Amino acid sequence: MDATTRQARKGPQGISARTEEMANLRTRAGLSLTDLADRAGISLGHMSNVAHGRRRISPRGAARVATVLNVDIPDVFHT
């Protein structure tokens, strides 16, 4: 197995979102995706990609999002 195949199996670094849970928690908090991104200090583009499962987020970013939503990290991200 070459390095590219190993990396593809390993996947990108970071934490992936529980997309439905994130949307539900965000809605219950009365926040738009823009509001969540702003309050968490994450660009809207990156937050959108994370929320739709297209990108992963750093542990620090996951902690900021969870704090804004007033939940624990595992409530909104796969750990």
HELIX and SHEET records of a PDB file:
HELIX    1   1 ALA A    3  LYS A   10  1                                   8    
HELIX    2   2 THR A   19  ARG A   28  1                                  10    
HELIX    3   3 LEU A   33  ALA A   40  1                                   8    
HELIX    4   4 LEU A   44  ALA A   51  1                                   8    
HELIX    5   5 PRO A   59  LEU A   69  1                                  11    
HELIX    6   6 ILE A   73  VAL A   76  1                                   4    
END                                                                             
